[in-house]
């Protein structure tokens, strides 16, 4: 469910908005994979903790990895 958003729009958004968009528009499996965590461990996090984990994971990604995740997200 991409709501017509483009990858370029996502890339220009502040990190907090991207994380919120990911949380609202993707499944738990995608989020856990993006955060590099097991599904079970990710599922136990509070929303705030999950957002922190996603932001930390994104900040460690190189541009190519980040782009691949965003492309997958908008294709979901």
PDB file of N, CA, C and O in Angstrom:
ATOM      1  N   UNK A   1       0.852  -1.174   0.000  1.00  0.00           N
ATOM      2  CA  UNK A   1       0.000   0.000   0.000  1.00  0.00           C
ATOM      3  C   UNK A   1       0.893   1.232   0.000  1.00  0.00           C
ATOM      4  O   UNK A   1       1.405   1.622   1.049  1.00  0.00           O
ATOM      5  N   UNK A   2       1.084   1.836  -1.137  1.00  0.00           N
ATOM      6  CA  UNK A   2       2.025   2.944  -1.175  1.00  0.00           C
ATOM      7  C   UNK A   2       1.354   4.307  -1.228  1.00  0.00           C
ATOM      8  O   UNK A   2       2.039   5.329  -1.172  1.00  0.00           O
ATOM      9  N   UNK A   3       0.056   4.345  -1.331  1.00  0.00           N
ATOM     10  CA  UNK A   3      -0.673   5.621  -1.340  1.00  0.00           C
ATOM     11  C   UNK A   3      -0.128   6.596  -2.371  1.00  0.00           C
ATOM     12  O   UNK A   3      -0.240   7.809  -2.193  1.00  0.00           O
ATOM     13  N   UNK A   4       0.469   6.078  -3.463  1.00  0.00           N
ATOM     14  CA  UNK A   4       0.959   6.932  -4.527  1.00  0.00           C
ATOM     15  C   UNK A   4       2.231   7.686  -4.201  1.00  0.00           C
ATOM     16  O   UNK A   4       2.582   8.622  -4.920  1.00  0.00           O
ATOM     17  N   UNK A   5       2.928   7.317  -3.153  1.00  0.00           N
ATOM     18  CA  UNK A   5       4.156   8.025  -2.771  1.00  0.00           C
ATOM     19  C   UNK A   5       5.318   7.510  -3.621  1.00  0.00           C
ATOM     20  O   UNK A   5       5.380   6.330  -3.965  1.00  0.00           O
ATOM     21  N   UNK A   6       6.214   8.398  -3.942  1.00  0.00           N
ATOM     22  CA  UNK A   6       7.370   8.011  -4.752  1.00  0.00           C
ATOM     23  C   UNK A   6       8.582   7.783  -3.859  1.00  0.00           C
ATOM     24  O   UNK A   6       8.634   8.243  -2.718  1.00  0.00           O
ATOM     25  N   UNK A   7       9.539   7.073  -4.400  1.00  0.00           N
ATOM     26  CA  UNK A   7      10.780   6.843  -3.661  1.00  0.00           C
ATOM     27  C   UNK A   7      11.487   8.163  -3.393  1.00  0.00           C
ATOM     28  O   UNK A   7      12.109   8.332  -2.344  1.00  0.00           O
ATOM     29  N   UNK A   8      11.398   9.083  -4.317  1.00  0.00           N
ATOM     30  CA  UNK A   8      12.069  10.386  -4.158  1.00  0.00           C
ATOM     31  C   UNK A   8      11.443  11.173  -3.015  1.00  0.00           C
ATOM     32  O   UNK A   8      12.143  11.853  -2.265  1.00  0.00           O
ATOM     33  N   UNK A   9      10.132  11.080  -2.887  1.00  0.00           N
ATOM     34  CA  UNK A   9       9.453  11.746  -1.770  1.00  0.00           C
ATOM     35  C   UNK A   9       9.921  11.155  -0.451  1.00  0.00           C
ATOM     36  O   UNK A   9      10.220  11.886   0.493  1.00  0.00           O
ATOM     37  N   UNK A  10       9.984   9.822  -0.389  1.00  0.00           N
ATOM     38  CA  UNK A  10      10.442   9.169   0.839  1.00  0.00           C
ATOM     39  C   UNK A  10      11.879   9.563   1.180  1.00  0.00           C
ATOM     40  O   UNK A  10      12.202   9.812   2.342  1.00  0.00           O
ATOM     41  N   UNK A  11      12.727   9.616   0.173  1.00  0.00           N
ATOM     42  CA  UNK A  11      14.131   9.945   0.424  1.00  0.00           C
ATOM     43  C   UNK A  11      14.309  11.381   0.917  1.00  0.00           C
ATOM     44  O   UNK A  11      15.281  11.679   1.611  1.00  0.00           O
ATOM     45  N   UNK A  12      13.387  12.263   0.565  1.00  0.00           N
ATOM     46  CA  UNK A  12      13.486  13.664   0.988  1.00  0.00           C
ATOM     47  C   UNK A  12      12.853  13.913   2.354  1.00  0.00           C
ATOM     48  O   UNK A  12      13.082  14.956   2.966  1.00  0.00           O
ATOM     49  N   UNK A  13      12.059  12.960   2.830  1.00  0.00           N
ATOM     50  CA  UNK A  13      11.389  13.119   4.124  1.00  0.00           C
ATOM     51  C   UNK A  13      12.395  13.046   5.271  1.00  0.00           C
ATOM     52  O   UNK A  13      13.410  12.356   5.170  1.00  0.00           O
ATOM     53  N   UNK A  14      12.110  13.757   6.361  1.00  0.00           N
ATOM     54  CA  UNK A  14      12.934  13.592   7.559  1.00  0.00           C
ATOM     55  C   UNK A  14      12.829  12.138   8.051  1.00  0.00           C
ATOM     56  O   UNK A  14      11.811  11.479   7.839  1.00  0.00           O
ATOM     57  N   UNK A  15      13.866  11.660   8.692  1.00  0.00           N
ATOM     58  CA  UNK A  15      13.923  10.268   9.160  1.00  0.00           C
ATOM     59  C   UNK A  15      12.693   9.868   9.960  1.00  0.00           C
ATOM     60  O   UNK A  15      12.137   8.791   9.743  1.00  0.00           O
ATOM     61  N   UNK A  16      12.268  10.709  10.866  1.00  0.00           N
ATOM     62  CA  UNK A  16      11.123  10.383  11.716  1.00  0.00           C
ATOM     63  C   UNK A  16       9.867  10.143  10.872  1.00  0.00           C
ATOM     64  O   UNK A  16       9.078   9.255  11.196  1.00  0.00           O
ATOM     65  N   UNK A  17       9.667  10.904   9.810  1.00  0.00           N
ATOM     66  CA  UNK A  17       8.504  10.728   8.937  1.00  0.00           C
ATOM     67  C   UNK A  17       8.611   9.436   8.132  1.00  0.00           C
ATOM     68  O   UNK A  17       7.615   8.745   7.919  1.00  0.00           O
ATOM     69  N   UNK A  18       9.821   9.118   7.688  1.00  0.00           N
ATOM     70  CA  UNK A  18      10.023   7.866   6.950  1.00  0.00           C
ATOM     71  C   UNK A  18       9.722   6.681   7.855  1.00  0.00           C
ATOM     72  O   UNK A  18       9.034   5.746   7.447  1.00  0.00           O
ATOM     73  N   UNK A  19      10.229   6.714   9.073  1.00  0.00           N
ATOM     74  CA  UNK A  19       9.997   5.619  10.024  1.00  0.00           C
ATOM     75  C   UNK A  19       8.507   5.471  10.294  1.00  0.00           C
ATOM     76  O   UNK A  19       7.989   4.354  10.320  1.00  0.00           O
ATOM     77  N   UNK A  20       7.825   6.571  10.493  1.00  0.00           N
ATOM     78  CA  UNK A  20       6.379   6.523  10.736  1.00  0.00           C
ATOM     79  C   UNK A  20       5.655   5.950   9.514  1.00  0.00           C
ATOM     80  O   UNK A  20       4.735   5.145   9.656  1.00  0.00           O
ATOM     81  N   UNK A  21       6.070   6.362   8.326  1.00  0.00           N
ATOM     82  CA  UNK A  21       5.467   5.849   7.096  1.00  0.00           C
ATOM     83  C   UNK A  21       5.681   4.337   6.993  1.00  0.00           C
ATOM     84  O   UNK A  21       4.759   3.598   6.648  1.00  0.00           O
ATOM     85  N   UNK A  22       6.883   3.889   7.291  1.00  0.00           N
ATOM     86  CA  UNK A  22       7.175   2.455   7.249  1.00  0.00           C
ATOM     87  C   UNK A  22       6.287   1.714   8.231  1.00  0.00           C
ATOM     88  O   UNK A  22       5.705   0.681   7.898  1.00  0.00           O
ATOM     89  N   UNK A  23       6.184   2.237   9.430  1.00  0.00           N
ATOM     90  CA  UNK A  23       5.380   1.597  10.471  1.00  0.00           C
ATOM     91  C   UNK A  23       3.907   1.500  10.059  1.00  0.00           C
ATOM     92  O   UNK A  23       3.247   0.499  10.339  1.00  0.00           O
ATOM     93  N   UNK A  24       3.401   2.524   9.404  1.00  0.00           N
ATOM     94  CA  UNK A  24       1.984   2.567   9.027  1.00  0.00           C
ATOM     95  C   UNK A  24       1.675   1.821   7.731  1.00  0.00           C
ATOM     96  O   UNK A  24       0.525   1.447   7.501  1.00  0.00           O
ATOM     97  N   UNK A  25       2.681   1.596   6.877  1.00  0.00           N
ATOM     98  CA  UNK A  25       2.407   1.076   5.538  1.00  0.00           C
ATOM     99  C   UNK A  25       3.133  -0.215   5.189  1.00  0.00           C
ATOM    100  O   UNK A  25       3.233  -0.573   4.015  1.00  0.00           O
ATOM    101  N   UNK A  26       3.634  -0.908   6.186  1.00  0.00           N
ATOM    102  CA  UNK A  26       4.277  -2.193   5.922  1.00  0.00           C
ATOM    103  C   UNK A  26       3.937  -3.177   7.031  1.00  0.00           C
ATOM    104  O   UNK A  26       3.449  -2.804   8.098  1.00  0.00           O
ATOM    105  N   UNK A  27       4.203  -4.421   6.751  1.00  0.00           N
ATOM    106  CA  UNK A  27       3.931  -5.471   7.725  1.00  0.00           C
ATOM    107  C   UNK A  27       5.070  -5.634   8.714  1.00  0.00           C
ATOM    108  O   UNK A  27       6.167  -5.110   8.525  1.00  0.00           O
ATOM    109  N   UNK A  28       4.780  -6.372   9.771  1.00  0.00           N
ATOM    110  CA  UNK A  28       5.772  -6.600  10.824  1.00  0.00           C
ATOM    111  C   UNK A  28       6.990  -7.347  10.285  1.00  0.00           C
ATOM    112  O   UNK A  28       8.109  -7.104  10.737  1.00  0.00           O
ATOM    113  N   UNK A  29       6.791  -8.246   9.331  1.00  0.00           N
ATOM    114  CA  UNK A  29       7.923  -8.992   8.767  1.00  0.00           C
ATOM    115  C   UNK A  29       8.903  -8.047   8.069  1.00  0.00           C
ATOM    116  O   UNK A  29      10.116  -8.153   8.244  1.00  0.00           O
ATOM    117  N   UNK A  30       8.360  -7.128   7.280  1.00  0.00           N
ATOM    118  CA  UNK A  30       9.202  -6.156   6.577  1.00  0.00           C
ATOM    119  C   UNK A  30       9.949  -5.290   7.589  1.00  0.00           C
ATOM    120  O   UNK A  30      11.154  -5.077   7.457  1.00  0.00           O
ATOM    121  N   UNK A  31       9.242  -4.799   8.586  1.00  0.00           N
ATOM    122  CA  UNK A  31       9.853  -3.925   9.584  1.00  0.00           C
ATOM    123  C   UNK A  31      10.954  -4.644  10.354  1.00  0.00           C
ATOM    124  O   UNK A  31      12.023  -4.077  10.580  1.00  0.00           O
ATOM    125  N   UNK A  32      10.702  -5.881  10.757  1.00  0.00           N
ATOM    126  CA  UNK A  32      11.703  -6.648  11.495  1.00  0.00           C
ATOM    127  C   UNK A  32      12.937  -6.893  10.633  1.00  0.00           C
ATOM    128  O   UNK A  32      14.069  -6.765  11.100  1.00  0.00           O
ATOM    129  N   UNK A  33      12.707  -7.246   9.374  1.00  0.00           N
ATOM    130  CA  UNK A  33      13.825  -7.478   8.463  1.00  0.00           C
ATOM    131  C   UNK A  33      14.629  -6.199   8.260  1.00  0.00           C
ATOM    132  O   UNK A  33      15.859  -6.222   8.256  1.00  0.00           O
ATOM    133  N   UNK A  34      13.927  -5.094   8.093  1.00  0.00           N
ATOM    134  CA  UNK A  34      14.607  -3.821   7.896  1.00  0.00           C
ATOM    135  C   UNK A  34      15.413  -3.426   9.139  1.00  0.00           C
ATOM    136  O   UNK A  34      16.496  -2.853   9.028  1.00  0.00           O
ATOM    137  N   UNK A  35      14.879  -3.735  10.310  1.00  0.00           N
ATOM    138  CA  UNK A  35      15.565  -3.430  11.575  1.00  0.00           C
ATOM    139  C   UNK A  35      16.622  -4.480  11.909  1.00  0.00           C
ATOM    140  O   UNK A  35      17.329  -4.360  12.909  1.00  0.00           O
ATOM    141  N   UNK A  36      16.726  -5.513  11.065  1.00  0.00           N
ATOM    142  CA  UNK A  36      17.687  -6.598  11.268  1.00  0.00           C
ATOM    143  C   UNK A  36      17.453  -7.311  12.601  1.00  0.00           C
ATOM    144  O   UNK A  36      18.385  -7.575  13.360  1.00  0.00           O
ATOM    145  N   UNK A  37      16.173  -7.614  12.861  1.00  0.00           N
ATOM    146  CA  UNK A  37      15.780  -8.301  14.088  1.00  0.00           C
ATOM    147  C   UNK A  37      14.884  -9.481  13.727  1.00  0.00           C
ATOM    148  O   UNK A  37      14.312  -9.534  12.638  1.00  0.00           O
ATOM    149  N   UNK A  38      14.774 -10.422  14.655  1.00  0.00           N
ATOM    150  CA  UNK A  38      13.839 -11.525  14.438  1.00  0.00           C
ATOM    151  C   UNK A  38      12.411 -10.990  14.574  1.00  0.00           C
ATOM    152  O   UNK A  38      12.165  -9.997  15.258  1.00  0.00           O
ATOM    153  N   UNK A  39      11.501 -11.659  13.922  1.00  0.00           N
ATOM    154  CA  UNK A  39      10.091 -11.270  13.988  1.00  0.00           C
ATOM    155  C   UNK A  39       9.625 -11.245  15.445  1.00  0.00           C
ATOM    156  O   UNK A  39       8.983 -10.289  15.881  1.00  0.00           O
ATOM    157  N   UNK A  40       9.954 -12.304  16.197  1.00  0.00           N
ATOM    158  CA  UNK A  40       9.498 -12.401  17.590  1.00  0.00           C
ATOM    159  C   UNK A  40      10.033 -11.276  18.456  1.00  0.00           C
ATOM    160  O   UNK A  40       9.288 -10.695  19.246  1.00  0.00           O
ATOM    161  N   UNK A  41      11.306 -10.962  18.321  1.00  0.00           N
ATOM    162  CA  UNK A  41      11.888  -9.879  19.124  1.00  0.00           C
ATOM    163  C   UNK A  41      11.325  -8.524  18.724  1.00  0.00           C
ATOM    164  O   UNK A  41      11.057  -7.682  19.582  1.00  0.00           O
ATOM    165  N   UNK A  42      11.147  -8.312  17.431  1.00  0.00           N
ATOM    166  CA  UNK A  42      10.619  -7.031  16.963  1.00  0.00           C
ATOM    167  C   UNK A  42       9.189  -6.837  17.449  1.00  0.00           C
ATOM    168  O   UNK A  42       8.796  -5.734  17.830  1.00  0.00           O
ATOM    169  N   UNK A  43       8.428  -7.903  17.433  1.00  0.00           N
ATOM    170  CA  UNK A  43       7.024  -7.842  17.836  1.00  0.00           C
ATOM    171  C   UNK A  43       6.866  -7.454  19.307  1.00  0.00           C
ATOM    172  O   UNK A  43       5.834  -6.905  19.693  1.00  0.00           O
ATOM    173  N   UNK A  44       7.859  -7.727  20.113  1.00  0.00           N
ATOM    174  CA  UNK A  44       7.814  -7.428  21.550  1.00  0.00           C
ATOM    175  C   UNK A  44       8.098  -5.955  21.860  1.00  0.00           C
ATOM    176  O   UNK A  44       7.843  -5.494  22.973  1.00  0.00           O
ATOM    177  N   UNK A  45       8.620  -5.225  20.889  1.00  0.00           N
ATOM    178  CA  UNK A  45       8.969  -3.818  21.108  1.00  0.00           C
ATOM    179  C   UNK A  45       7.721  -2.939  21.190  1.00  0.00           C
ATOM    180  O   UNK A  45       6.700  -3.224  20.564  1.00  0.00           O
ATOM    181  N   UNK A  46       7.825  -1.876  21.965  1.00  0.00           N
ATOM    182  CA  UNK A  46       6.774  -0.863  21.942  1.00  0.00           C
ATOM    183  C   UNK A  46       6.901  -0.113  20.619  1.00  0.00           C
ATOM    184  O   UNK A  46       7.901  -0.260  19.918  1.00  0.00           O
ATOM    185  N   UNK A  47       5.925   0.666  20.284  1.00  0.00           N
ATOM    186  CA  UNK A  47       5.977   1.451  19.050  1.00  0.00           C
ATOM    187  C   UNK A  47       7.194   2.380  19.056  1.00  0.00           C
ATOM    188  O   UNK A  47       7.883   2.506  18.044  1.00  0.00           O
ATOM    189  N   UNK A  48       7.454   3.021  20.177  1.00  0.00           N
ATOM    190  CA  UNK A  48       8.596   3.934  20.275  1.00  0.00           C
ATOM    191  C   UNK A  48       9.918   3.183  20.099  1.00  0.00           C
ATOM    192  O   UNK A  48      10.824   3.660  19.415  1.00  0.00           O
ATOM    193  N   UNK A  49      10.022   2.004  20.720  1.00  0.00           N
ATOM    194  CA  UNK A  49      11.240   1.203  20.576  1.00  0.00           C
ATOM    195  C   UNK A  49      11.419   0.735  19.134  1.00  0.00           C
ATOM    196  O   UNK A  49      12.530   0.741  18.605  1.00  0.00           O
ATOM    197  N   UNK A  50      10.324   0.334  18.508  1.00  0.00           N
ATOM    198  CA  UNK A  50      10.383  -0.121  17.118  1.00  0.00           C
ATOM    199  C   UNK A  50      10.843   1.020  16.208  1.00  0.00           C
ATOM    200  O   UNK A  50      11.659   0.815  15.309  1.00  0.00           O
ATOM    201  N   UNK A  51      10.319   2.212  16.446  1.00  0.00           N
ATOM    202  CA  UNK A  51      10.731   3.364  15.656  1.00  0.00           C
ATOM    203  C   UNK A  51      12.217   3.650  15.848  1.00  0.00           C
ATOM    204  O   UNK A  51      12.915   3.972  14.887  1.00  0.00           O
ATOM    205  N   UNK A  52      12.698   3.534  17.073  1.00  0.00           N
ATOM    206  CA  UNK A  52      14.120   3.742  17.346  1.00  0.00           C
ATOM    207  C   UNK A  52      14.975   2.708  16.620  1.00  0.00           C
ATOM    208  O   UNK A  52      16.014   3.042  16.050  1.00  0.00           O
ATOM    209  N   UNK A  53      14.534   1.453  16.646  1.00  0.00           N
ATOM    210  CA  UNK A  53      15.280   0.385  15.978  1.00  0.00           C
ATOM    211  C   UNK A  53      15.320   0.608  14.471  1.00  0.00           C
ATOM    212  O   UNK A  53      16.363   0.433  13.841  1.00  0.00           O
ATOM    213  N   UNK A  54      14.184   0.995  13.894  1.00  0.00           N
ATOM    214  CA  UNK A  54      14.152   1.266  12.457  1.00  0.00           C
ATOM    215  C   UNK A  54      15.059   2.438  12.098  1.00  0.00           C
ATOM    216  O   UNK A  54      15.812   2.363  11.127  1.00  0.00           O
ATOM    217  N   UNK A  55      14.993   3.505  12.862  1.00  0.00           N
ATOM    218  CA  UNK A  55      15.829   4.673  12.590  1.00  0.00           C
ATOM    219  C   UNK A  55      17.313   4.319  12.697  1.00  0.00           C
ATOM    220  O   UNK A  55      18.117   4.748  11.869  1.00  0.00           O
ATOM    221  N   UNK A  56      17.671   3.543  13.708  1.00  0.00           N
ATOM    222  CA  UNK A  56      19.066   3.137  13.877  1.00  0.00           C
ATOM    223  C   UNK A  56      19.520   2.266  12.715  1.00  0.00           C
ATOM    224  O   UNK A  56      20.626   2.435  12.201  1.00  0.00           O
ATOM    225  N   UNK A  57      18.669   1.339  12.304  1.00  0.00           N
ATOM    226  CA  UNK A  57      19.015   0.450  11.190  1.00  0.00           C
ATOM    227  C   UNK A  57      19.174   1.241   9.895  1.00  0.00           C
ATOM    228  O   UNK A  57      20.108   1.007   9.128  1.00  0.00           O
ATOM    229  N   UNK A  58      18.273   2.163   9.658  1.00  0.00           N
ATOM    230  CA  UNK A  58      18.338   2.986   8.442  1.00  0.00           C
ATOM    231  C   UNK A  58      19.622   3.811   8.432  1.00  0.00           C
ATOM    232  O   UNK A  58      20.268   3.946   7.392  1.00  0.00           O
ATOM    233  N   UNK A  59      19.987   4.352   9.569  1.00  0.00           N
ATOM    234  CA  UNK A  59      21.184   5.197   9.622  1.00  0.00           C
ATOM    235  C   UNK A  59      22.459   4.399   9.354  1.00  0.00           C
ATOM    236  O   UNK A  59      23.473   4.974   8.956  1.00  0.00           O
ATOM    237  N   UNK A  60      22.420   3.084   9.566  1.00  0.00           N
ATOM    238  CA  UNK A  60      23.589   2.243   9.300  1.00  0.00           C
ATOM    239  C   UNK A  60      23.632   1.711   7.867  1.00  0.00           C
ATOM    240  O   UNK A  60      24.650   1.168   7.436  1.00  0.00           O
ATOM    241  N   UNK A  61      22.537   1.864   7.134  1.00  0.00           N
ATOM    242  CA  UNK A  61      22.468   1.339   5.768  1.00  0.00           C
ATOM    243  C   UNK A  61      23.220   2.235   4.793  1.00  0.00           C
ATOM    244  O   UNK A  61      23.307   3.451   4.964  1.00  0.00           O
ATOM    245  N   UNK A  62      23.761   1.587   3.764  1.00  0.00           N
ATOM    246  CA  UNK A  62      24.315   2.394   2.685  1.00  0.00           C
ATOM    247  C   UNK A  62      23.166   2.804   1.763  1.00  0.00           C
ATOM    248  O   UNK A  62      22.050   2.305   1.904  1.00  0.00           O
ATOM    249  N   UNK A  63      23.429   3.684   0.849  1.00  0.00           N
ATOM    250  CA  UNK A  63      22.393   4.234  -0.030  1.00  0.00           C
ATOM    251  C   UNK A  63      21.684   3.148  -0.836  1.00  0.00           C
ATOM    252  O   UNK A  63      20.468   3.199  -1.023  1.00  0.00           O
ATOM    253  N   UNK A  64      22.445   2.172  -1.310  1.00  0.00           N
ATOM    254  CA  UNK A  64      21.862   1.102  -2.123  1.00  0.00           C
ATOM    255  C   UNK A  64      20.891   0.244  -1.316  1.00  0.00           C
ATOM    256  O   UNK A  64      19.801  -0.078  -1.789  1.00  0.00           O
ATOM    257  N   UNK A  65      21.284  -0.124  -0.105  1.00  0.00           N
ATOM    258  CA  UNK A  65      20.395  -0.920   0.757  1.00  0.00           C
ATOM    259  C   UNK A  65      19.110  -0.151   1.058  1.00  0.00           C
ATOM    260  O   UNK A  65      18.010  -0.695   0.963  1.00  0.00           O
ATOM    261  N   UNK A  66      19.266   1.115   1.421  1.00  0.00           N
ATOM    262  CA  UNK A  66      18.113   1.952   1.764  1.00  0.00           C
ATOM    263  C   UNK A  66      17.169   2.062   0.575  1.00  0.00           C
ATOM    264  O   UNK A  66      15.953   1.942   0.731  1.00  0.00           O
ATOM    265  N   UNK A  67      17.715   2.286  -0.598  1.00  0.00           N
ATOM    266  CA  UNK A  67      16.899   2.387  -1.811  1.00  0.00           C
ATOM    267  C   UNK A  67      16.155   1.084  -2.081  1.00  0.00           C
ATOM    268  O   UNK A  67      14.980   1.109  -2.446  1.00  0.00           O
ATOM    269  N   UNK A  68      16.821  -0.048  -1.908  1.00  0.00           N
ATOM    270  CA  UNK A  68      16.173  -1.343  -2.134  1.00  0.00           C
ATOM    271  C   UNK A  68      14.995  -1.545  -1.191  1.00  0.00           C
ATOM    272  O   UNK A  68      13.933  -2.002  -1.614  1.00  0.00           O
ATOM    273  N   UNK A  69      15.173  -1.209   0.077  1.00  0.00           N
ATOM    274  CA  UNK A  69      14.066  -1.320   1.031  1.00  0.00           C
ATOM    275  C   UNK A  69      12.908  -0.394   0.668  1.00  0.00           C
ATOM    276  O   UNK A  69      11.744  -0.787   0.739  1.00  0.00           O
ATOM    277  N   UNK A  70      13.233   0.828   0.282  1.00  0.00           N
ATOM    278  CA  UNK A  70      12.162   1.761  -0.079  1.00  0.00           C
ATOM    279  C   UNK A  70      11.416   1.302  -1.312  1.00  0.00           C
ATOM    280  O   UNK A  70      10.192   1.410  -1.374  1.00  0.00           O
ATOM    281  N   UNK A  71      12.142   0.788  -2.300  1.00  0.00           N
ATOM    282  CA  UNK A  71      11.483   0.267  -3.505  1.00  0.00           C
ATOM    283  C   UNK A  71      10.555  -0.891  -3.153  1.00  0.00           C
ATOM    284  O   UNK A  71       9.437  -0.978  -3.662  1.00  0.00           O
ATOM    285  N   UNK A  72      11.019  -1.764  -2.292  1.00  0.00           N
ATOM    286  CA  UNK A  72      10.165  -2.876  -1.849  1.00  0.00           C
ATOM    287  C   UNK A  72       8.943  -2.365  -1.104  1.00  0.00           C
ATOM    288  O   UNK A  72       7.842  -2.886  -1.280  1.00  0.00           O
ATOM    289  N   UNK A  73       9.130  -1.363  -0.286  1.00  0.00           N
ATOM    290  CA  UNK A  73       8.023  -0.791   0.475  1.00  0.00           C
ATOM    291  C   UNK A  73       6.960  -0.207  -0.430  1.00  0.00           C
ATOM    292  O   UNK A  73       5.772  -0.454  -0.224  1.00  0.00           O
ATOM    293  N   UNK A  74       7.365   0.569  -1.434  1.00  0.00           N
ATOM    294  CA  UNK A  74       6.347   1.204  -2.281  1.00  0.00           C
ATOM    295  C   UNK A  74       5.714   0.205  -3.235  1.00  0.00           C
ATOM    296  O   UNK A  74       4.646   0.468  -3.787  1.00  0.00           O
ATOM    297  N   UNK A  75       6.361  -0.940  -3.437  1.00  0.00           N
ATOM    298  CA  UNK A  75       5.780  -1.988  -4.275  1.00  0.00           C
ATOM    299  C   UNK A  75       4.845  -2.896  -3.498  1.00  0.00           C
ATOM    300  O   UNK A  75       4.090  -3.659  -4.101  1.00  0.00           O
ATOM    301  N   UNK A  76       4.878  -2.830  -2.148  1.00  0.00           N
ATOM    302  CA  UNK A  76       4.051  -3.692  -1.309  1.00  0.00           C
ATOM    303  C   UNK A  76       2.590  -3.456  -1.524  1.00  0.00           C
ATOM    304  O   UNK A  76       1.759  -4.106  -0.890  1.00  0.00           O
TER     305      UNK A  76
END
